[in-house]
Amino acid sequence: MRLRILNFWLHYLVRPVLSFQSSPARAKRAFEFVAPWVFRGPPHICHLTETIDDLTLNWVSVGRTTPRRVILYLHGGAYFAGSGASYRGLLGRISKMTGIRICAPDYRLLQDAPFPAAFDDAVRAWDLLIAKGYRPQDIVLGGDSAGGGLMLALLANLTQRGQQPRAAFAMSPWVDLTLQGQSLTTKQEVFLPVSRMDEVVDRYLGSAARNDPRASPLFAKFDRPPPVLIQVGSGEALRDDAVRMADVLGGRSRPACLAGCPTCLADV
């Protein structure tokens, strides 16, 4: 019931506002305003920040967590919105459910730096965790929507480097910036109108190719990836992205599990 109410609120109140926002900065402010209402967290969230070489890491946990385990989480927001602070509630819920501390980097958005800055920051966040003493098998990767796509691009890079994380999960990942998924034309996105996705891709990539694997991990090479869980709503515009990504990963040596739900949320 709560997901249905949030879907209604996002679709009829938030989405129309973002439909007419021409400035990424203003759209980001709108996202930051509504995020605390959408991503309600559990009580007693511990949220600490750490800045290393201009990259801010958000450390979020609830209660007692497993030592030497961490989830590296990349937030959604269509590459122009979102932050560790705005995702505090969702990250708190994930930490409470898993008993694991979350590390969410504030990767650079499209208005801050050109592509592939976000990807480079994701790689830097991983390298910083390794420098802190975490082993690859201590780290689980996670992300949603654009952050889910960014996470899978990072995963492909890591498997090619021979650094395999323990596992990965993605919620409604945006993995194909060529926008070839059939569900983009038959479904509606609750947060960002599909009609504006092409504009966002142009602003994010600039002159880079839309099938660049750092932006569209659907076209990336995965060398023996770990188990990956992908969740997507049956009525989402990004459904085909998730299904095709699961097919790509499912053809490798480790399983990819695709889980569907009728009222999942996606923010691109």
C-alpha positions in Angstrom: 0.0 0.0 0.0 2.8 2.4 0.9 4.5 1.8 -2.5 1.2 2.5 -4.3 0.8 5.8 -2.4 4.4 6.9 -3.2 3.9 5.9 -6.8 0.8 8.1 -7.0 2.6 11.0 -5.2 5.7 10.9 -7.5 3.7 10.4 -10.7 1.1 13.2 -10.2 3.1 15.7 -8.0 6.8 15.4 -8.5 7.0 14.2 -12.1 5.0 17.2 -13.6 7.4 19.6 -11.9 10.5 17.9 -13.3 8.9 17.7 -16.7 9.3 21.5 -17.0 12.7 21.9 -15.2 15.2 22.9 -17.8 18.1 23.4 -15.3 19.8 20.3 -13.9 20.6 22.4 -10.7 16.9 23.3 -10.2 15.8 19.7 -10.9 18.4 18.5 -8.3 17.0 20.9 -5.7 13.5 19.6 -6.4 14.8 16.0 -5.9 16.6 16.8 -2.7 13.4 18.4 -1.4 11.2 15.4 -2.0 13.7 12.7 -1.2 13.3 12.7 2.6 9.6 12.1 2.1 10.1 9.3 -0.4 13.1 7.5 1.3 11.8 7.4 4.9 14.4 5.6 7.1 14.3 3.7 10.3 15.1 5.4 13.6 18.6 5.7 15.0 20.4 6.1 11.7 24.1 6.8 12.1 25.3 9.0 9.1 28.9 10.1 9.0 30.8 11.8 6.1 34.4 11.6 5.1 36.1 13.5 2.3 39.2 12.1 0.6 40.7 13.9 -2.4 37.5 15.9 -3.0 35.3 12.7 -3.0 32.8 12.6 -0.2 31.9 9.2 1.2 28.7 8.8 3.2 28.9 6.1 5.8 25.4 5.0 6.9 24.5 2.3 9.5 21.7 1.3 11.8 22.5 -0.7 15.0 25.3 -3.2 15.2 26.9 -4.1 11.9 29.1 -7.0 10.7 32.8 -6.0 11.0 34.9 -5.7 7.9 31.9 -5.9 5.6 30.6 -3.0 3.5 28.1 -2.2 0.8 29.3 0.3 -1.8 26.1 1.9 -2.9 25.7 4.2 -5.9 22.6 6.4 -5.7 20.1 7.1 -8.5 18.9 10.5 -9.8 19.5 10.4 -13.6 23.1 11.6 -13.2 21.8 15.1 -12.3 20.3 14.6 -8.9 20.7 12.5 -5.7 23.3 12.3 -3.0 24.3 10.2 0.0 22.4 12.7 2.2 19.1 12.5 0.2 19.4 8.7 0.2 20.0 8.5 3.9 16.7 6.9 4.7 16.9 4.2 2.0 20.5 3.4 3.0 19.5 3.1 6.6 16.8 0.6 5.7 19.3 -1.4 3.7 21.8 -1.4 6.6 19.1 -2.5 9.0 18.0 -5.3 6.8 21.5 -6.6 6.0 23.4 -5.7 9.2 26.1 -4.2 7.0 27.5 -0.6 6.9 26.9 1.4 3.8 29.4 3.5 1.9 27.7 5.9 -0.6 30.0 8.2 -2.5 28.8 11.6 -3.8 30.0 11.0 -7.3 30.1 14.0 -9.6 26.9 14.8 -11.5 26.5 16.0 -15.1 26.4 19.6 -14.0 29.6 19.2 -12.0 31.9 17.6 -14.5 31.8 15.9 -17.9 31.5 12.1 -18.6 33.2 9.9 -17.4 33.5 11.7 -14.1 30.8 9.7 -12.4 32.3 6.4 -13.4 35.8 7.6 -12.4 34.5 8.5 -9.0 32.8 5.1 -8.6 36.2 3.5 -9.3 37.9 5.8 -6.9 35.4 4.9 -4.2 36.2 1.2 -4.7 39.9 1.9 -4.6 39.5 3.9 -1.4 37.8 0.9 0.3 40.6 -1.4 -0.8 43.1 1.1 0.6 41.2 1.1 3.9 41.9 -2.6 4.2 38.7 -4.1 2.8 39.2 -7.1 0.6 37.2 -7.5 -2.7 35.3 -10.4 -1.1 34.3 -8.1 1.8 32.5 -5.7 -0.5 29.0 -5.9 -1.9 28.0 -3.5 -4.7 24.6 -1.9 -4.9 22.7 0.8 -6.7 19.4 1.9 -8.2 18.3 3.3 -11.5 21.2 5.5 -12.9 23.2 4.4 -9.9 22.4 0.8 -10.7 23.8 1.2 -14.2 26.9 3.0 -12.8 27.3 0.1 -10.3 27.2 -2.5 -13.1 29.6 -0.5 -15.2 32.0 -0.5 -12.2 31.4 -4.3 -11.8 32.4 -4.9 -15.4 35.6 -2.9 -14.8 36.4 -4.7 -11.7 36.0 -8.2 -13.2 38.3 -7.2 -16.0 40.8 -6.1 -13.3 40.5 -9.4 -11.6 38.9 -7.8 -8.5 35.6 -9.6 -7.9 33.3 -8.3 -5.2 31.3 -10.6 -3.0 28.0 -10.0 -4.8 26.0 -7.2 -6.3 22.4 -6.0 -6.4 20.6 -3.4 -8.6 17.1 -1.9 -8.3 15.6 -0.9 -11.7 19.1 -0.3 -13.3 19.4 2.1 -16.3 21.9 0.1 -18.3 21.3 1.1 -21.9 21.8 4.8 -22.8 21.0 4.1 -26.4 17.4 3.9 -25.2 16.5 0.8 -27.2 14.4 -0.9 -24.5 10.9 -1.5 -25.8 9.4 -0.8 -22.4 10.5 2.8 -22.7 7.8 3.3 -25.3 5.1 1.2 -23.5 5.6 2.1 -19.8 5.8 5.3 -17.8 8.5 6.4 -15.4 7.2 7.6 -12.1 10.0 10.2 -11.5 11.6 11.3 -14.8 9.4 11.5 -17.9 10.6 9.1 -20.6 10.4 12.1 -23.1 13.2 13.8 -21.2 15.6 10.8 -21.0 17.1 11.5 -24.4 17.9 15.1 -23.3 19.5 13.8 -20.1 21.6 11.3 -22.0 22.9 14.1 -24.3 23.8 16.3 -21.3 25.5 13.4 -19.5 27.5 11.9 -22.3 28.3 15.0 -24.4 30.3 13.7 -27.4 30.9 10.2 -26.0 29.2 7.2 -27.6 25.9 6.1 -26.1 27.1 2.5 -26.0 30.3 3.3 -24.1 30.4 0.5 -21.5 31.2 3.0 -18.8 27.8 4.5 -19.4 25.8 1.5 -20.8 27.0 -1.6 -19.0 24.6 -3.7 -21.2 27.4 -3.5 -23.8 30.2 -4.2 -21.3 32.3 -7.3 -20.9 31.9 -9.2 -17.6 34.7 -11.6 -16.8 33.3 -14.2 -14.3 31.0 -11.8 -12.4 29.8 -12.6 -8.9 26.1 -13.4 -8.2 23.9 -10.4 -9.1 20.4 -9.7 -8.0 18.3 -7.4 -10.2 14.9 -6.1 -9.1 12.5 -4.3 -11.3 8.7 -3.4 -11.4 6.6 -5.0 -14.1 5.2 -1.7 -15.0 8.4 0.3 -15.2 9.9 2.0 -18.2 13.3 0.4 -17.3 11.9 -3.1 -17.2 13.5 -4.2 -20.5 16.9 -2.7 -19.3 16.7 -5.0 -16.3 15.6 -8.1 -18.3 18.3 -7.7 -20.9 21.0 -7.0 -18.3 20.0 -10.2 -16.5 20.3 -12.1 -19.8 23.8 -10.8 -20.3 24.9 -11.7 -16.8 23.1 -15.0 -16.8 25.2 -16.1 -19.7 28.4 -15.9 -17.6 29.7 -18.4 -15.1 27.8 -17.0 -12.1 24.0 -16.7 -11.7 22.0 -13.5 -12.2 18.6 -13.4 -10.5 15.9 -11.2 -11.9 13.1 -10.4 -9.4 10.0 -8.5 -10.4 7.3 -6.7 -8.4 4.2 -4.9 -9.6 4.7 -1.6 -7.8 8.5 -1.1 -7.5 9.8 2.4 -7.6 12.4 3.8 -10.0 13.8 7.3 -10.1 16.1 6.9 -13.1 
